[in-house]
Amino acid sequence: MSDGLPAVDPTPARVAAMLGDVADPDAVLGTVPPLFGELTARGVATACVRAGAPPGALPVVLAAARACLAPDLNLLGVATTTGTAAVALIVAGPVGVRLGLSHGTGLLGPGPHANGAVGRALALALADAGGVRPGETTMATTAQPARYTCCLAEDPDGPWGTLAARRGAPDSPADAVTVVPVGGTAEVLPREDLTDPDAVLAPLADALAGAVLAAGRLERGADLTQVLVLPPEVAARLATTVGDPVRVLHERGDAALRARTGRDDLAVAREIAPVVAGGPGVKMLHLPGWIGGSHAVTAPLREYLRPL
């Protein structure tokens, strides 16, 4: 399976170097939809080599791939939908620094960081083991660029701690990964004076509500994980003006959705996940949840940082 981009030749020597001291690289760690092929450390290491991922990337990609198999994520639906769902990978902890992952300027675009290669390795690993073939086993009408890669690191100095820590990852703030299907990306701009929290909260609430309205399946809003990438400047401002940003965003998003539909039984998300990342500036990013029904899954890296 190929994503159509040039790939590094996965020679035995390169795969062995990526595997390192994994004790049993061919042990079956799960089966991957849609065709339920076997997930192994060797297969993931091969994907890491092909994607051009840096040395040491295997624990992150392997943990993320296994997390994608959790029932909450609904990988079968993500892989076979006619919609645009793609898996985003969010990395927390010192491992991001060791791999050269960026939580700063341009983190989801081209640059000297490893974000693109690590996210691509996860996409290739899932496609290889799962038997993903456009027009045969996956029927996305348009798909989206995040199906090539979507990986970012969290700013460790964010005012609310990392997403992984807030979701209860053991030993936080140790290394952890969070995987979540997203329907795309959308820029969100604050309104005028940042000293007014409404200048940030109002457009974010509109974005959360808009994702549910655009999908046309209003009742499914309560079954989404919606990610908001907030640059440090915006996060710092919110931290000084609102107590609990997740609670406030839920309240504001639900209110916006209910005001636009006239219904008081709707919600914009099961989980709203603010992630602090980005460079200087105040432009925010919304990663809307996949309306097909899928939730974020967080996994610590402890067992993957030692031989399997």
C-alpha positions in Angstrom: 0.0 0.0 0.0 1.3 3.5 -0.8 -0.1 7.0 -0.2 1.2 8.1 -3.6 4.1 10.1 -2.2 7.8 9.1 -2.6 8.8 6.7 0.2 12.1 5.5 1.7 13.0 1.9 0.7 12.3 -0.2 3.8 15.4 -2.4 3.6 15.9 -5.1 6.3 18.7 -3.1 7.8 16.6 0.1 8.1 13.7 -1.8 9.5 15.9 -3.5 12.0 17.4 -0.2 13.1 13.9 1.2 13.6 12.9 -1.8 15.6 15.8 -1.5 17.9 15.6 -4.1 20.8 11.9 -5.1 20.3 11.9 -8.6 21.6 9.2 -10.1 19.4 8.6 -7.9 16.3 6.2 -10.3 14.7 3.9 -10.7 17.7 0.3 -9.9 16.7 -0.8 -6.8 18.7 -4.3 -6.5 17.3 -6.2 -6.6 14.0 -6.8 -3.4 12.0 -10.0 -2.7 10.0 -11.4 -2.7 7.4 -9.9 -6.0 6.4 -8.6 -6.8 9.9 -5.0 -7.5 9.0 -2.5 -8.1 11.8 -0.7 -5.2 13.5 2.9 -6.0 14.4 5.9 -4.0 15.6 7.7 -5.0 12.4 4.8 -3.7 10.2 4.8 -0.4 12.1 8.5 -0.1 11.9 8.3 -0.6 8.2 5.8 2.2 7.9 8.0 4.5 10.0 10.9 3.9 7.6 8.8 4.4 4.5 7.4 7.6 5.9 10.9 9.0 6.7 10.2 9.1 10.5 13.1 9.9 12.7 14.9 7.2 14.8 13.0 6.5 17.9 9.6 7.1 16.4 8.4 3.5 16.7 7.1 3.8 20.3 5.0 6.8 19.5 3.6 5.4 16.2 3.0 1.9 17.7 1.2 3.3 20.8 -0.9 5.4 18.5 -1.8 2.5 16.2 -2.8 0.3 19.1 -4.9 3.2 20.6 -6.7 3.4 17.3 -8.0 -0.1 17.8 -9.9 0.9 20.9 -13.7 0.5 20.3 -14.3 4.1 21.3 -12.4 5.3 18.3 -14.5 3.3 15.8 -11.7 2.8 13.3 -13.9 0.6 11.1 -16.2 3.6 10.6 -13.3 6.0 10.1 -11.7 3.8 7.5 -14.8 3.0 5.4 -16.9 6.2 5.6 -17.7 8.2 2.6 -16.9 11.2 4.7 -13.6 13.0 5.4 -12.6 11.4 8.7 -8.9 11.2 9.4 -6.9 10.3 12.5 -5.1 13.1 14.2 -2.2 12.3 16.5 -1.4 14.5 19.5 1.8 13.8 21.3 2.6 15.0 24.9 5.7 14.8 26.9 9.5 14.8 26.4 9.4 12.3 23.6 8.1 15.0 21.3 11.4 17.0 21.9 13.5 13.9 21.3 11.8 13.2 18.0 11.9 16.8 16.9 8.1 17.3 16.9 7.0 20.9 16.9 4.3 22.6 19.1 5.2 26.0 17.6 4.9 28.0 14.5 3.5 26.2 11.5 3.3 22.8 13.3 0.8 21.3 10.9 2.5 22.5 7.8 5.9 22.0 6.1 9.0 22.8 8.1 12.1 21.4 9.7 10.0 19.5 12.2 9.2 15.7 12.2 5.4 16.2 12.6 4.6 15.3 9.0 6.7 12.1 8.9 5.4 10.8 12.2 1.8 11.4 11.3 2.4 9.8 7.9 3.9 6.8 9.5 0.7 6.2 11.5 -1.4 6.6 8.4 0.7 4.2 6.5 0.8 1.6 9.3 -3.0 1.6 9.6 -3.5 1.5 5.8 -1.0 -1.3 5.4 -2.4 -3.6 8.1 -6.0 -2.6 7.5 -6.0 -3.0 3.7 -7.1 0.5 2.9 -7.5 1.0 -0.8 -9.4 4.0 -2.1 -12.5 3.0 -4.1 -12.3 -0.6 -2.8 -12.2 -0.7 1.0 -12.4 3.0 1.7 -15.0 5.1 -0.1 -14.4 8.7 1.0 -16.1 10.9 -1.5 -13.3 13.6 -1.3 -11.1 12.6 1.7 -8.8 15.3 3.0 -5.1 16.1 3.4 -5.0 14.9 7.0 -5.3 11.4 5.6 -1.7 11.8 4.5 -0.6 13.0 7.9 -1.9 15.0 10.9 0.4 15.1 13.9 1.2 17.8 16.5 2.9 18.1 19.8 1.4 19.8 22.8 3.1 22.8 24.4 4.2 21.5 27.8 3.9 25.0 29.3 0.2 25.3 28.5 -1.9 26.8 31.4 -4.1 23.7 31.8 -1.6 20.9 31.4 -1.6 18.6 28.5 -4.7 17.0 26.9 -3.2 13.6 27.8 -2.9 14.6 31.5 -6.5 16.0 31.6 -7.8 12.8 30.1 -6.2 10.8 32.9 -3.1 9.3 31.3 -1.1 7.6 34.0 2.1 9.2 35.2 1.3 12.5 33.5 3.1 14.6 32.5 5.1 11.7 31.1 5.0 10.7 27.5 1.6 9.9 26.0 -0.3 10.0 22.7 -3.9 10.9 22.0 -5.6 9.8 18.7 -8.8 11.3 17.6 -10.7 11.2 14.2 -11.3 14.7 12.8 -13.3 15.9 9.9 -10.9 18.6 8.7 -9.4 21.9 9.9 -10.8 25.3 10.1 -9.2 28.6 11.1 -11.0 30.6 13.9 -10.2 34.2 14.5 -10.8 36.1 17.8 -12.9 39.2 17.7 -11.2 42.5 18.4 -10.0 43.0 22.0 -8.5 39.9 23.6 -8.9 41.4 27.0 -12.6 40.5 26.6 -13.0 36.7 27.0 -16.0 36.8 24.7 -13.8 37.9 21.9 -12.3 34.3 22.0 -15.2 32.3 23.3 -17.9 33.5 20.9 -16.1 32.5 17.7 -15.1 29.2 19.2 -18.6 28.5 20.2 -19.8 29.3 16.7 -17.2 26.9 15.3 -18.3 24.1 17.6 -21.9 24.6 16.7 -21.2 25.0 13.0 -19.6 21.6 12.8 -22.8 20.0 14.0 -25.0 22.1 11.8 -22.9 21.5 8.7 -23.1 17.8 9.1 -26.9 17.9 9.3 -27.1 15.2 12.1 -27.9 17.3 15.1 -28.4 14.5 17.6 -25.0 13.2 16.9 -23.3 16.3 18.2 -23.4 14.8 21.7 -21.2 11.9 20.4 -18.3 14.0 19.1 -14.8 14.8 20.3 -14.0 18.3 19.0 -10.4 19.6 19.2 -9.5 23.3 19.5 -5.8 24.2 19.0 -5.2 27.4 20.9 -1.9 29.3 20.5 -0.1 30.2 23.8 -1.1 33.8 23.7 -4.8 33.0 23.5 -4.5 30.2 26.0 -2.8 32.5 28.5 -5.5 35.1 28.1 -8.3 32.6 28.6 -6.5 31.2 31.7 -6.7 34.6 33.4 -10.3 35.3 32.5 -12.2 32.0 32.7 -11.9 29.4 35.4 -12.6 26.2 33.5 -12.3 26.6 29.7 -13.7 23.2 28.9 -16.8 23.8 30.9 -17.3 27.3 29.5 -16.8 26.1 26.0 -19.3 23.4 26.5 -21.8 25.9 27.8 -21.2 28.5 25.1 -21.1 25.9 22.3 -24.3 24.3 23.4 -26.0 27.7 23.7 -25.0 28.7 20.2 -26.3 25.4 18.7 -29.6 25.6 20.6 -30.1 29.3 19.6 -29.6 28.4 15.9 -31.9 25.4 16.0 -34.5 26.4 18.6 -34.0 23.0 20.3 -32.8 22.7 23.9 -31.9 19.0 23.8 -28.7 19.4 21.6 -25.0 19.4 22.5 -22.0 20.3 20.4 -19.7 17.5 21.8 -19.3 14.7 24.2 -15.8 16.1 24.8 -14.2 19.4 23.9 -10.4 19.1 23.8 -8.4 22.3 23.9 -4.8 21.8 23.0 -2.2 24.5 23.5 0.1 24.7 20.5 1.2 27.1 17.8 3.5 30.1 17.4 3.1 33.8 18.0 -0.3 35.2 17.1 -4.0 34.8 18.0 -5.4 32.7 15.2 -6.9 29.5 16.5 -7.6 26.2 14.8 -10.7 24.0 15.0 -10.4 20.3 14.3 -14.1 19.3 14.1 -15.1 15.9 15.2 -16.2 13.2 12.8 -20.0 13.1 12.9 -20.0 9.3 12.3 -19.4 8.8 16.0 -15.9 8.5 17.4 -14.1 9.5 20.5 -10.5 10.4 21.4 -8.3 7.7 23.0 -5.2 8.4 25.1 -2.4 5.9 25.7 0.7 6.3 27.9 4.0 5.3 26.2 5.5 3.4 29.2 5.2 -0.1 27.8 6.4 1.0 24.3 9.6 2.6 25.6 10.9 -0.8 26.6 11.3 -4.0 24.5 8.0 -5.6 23.6 
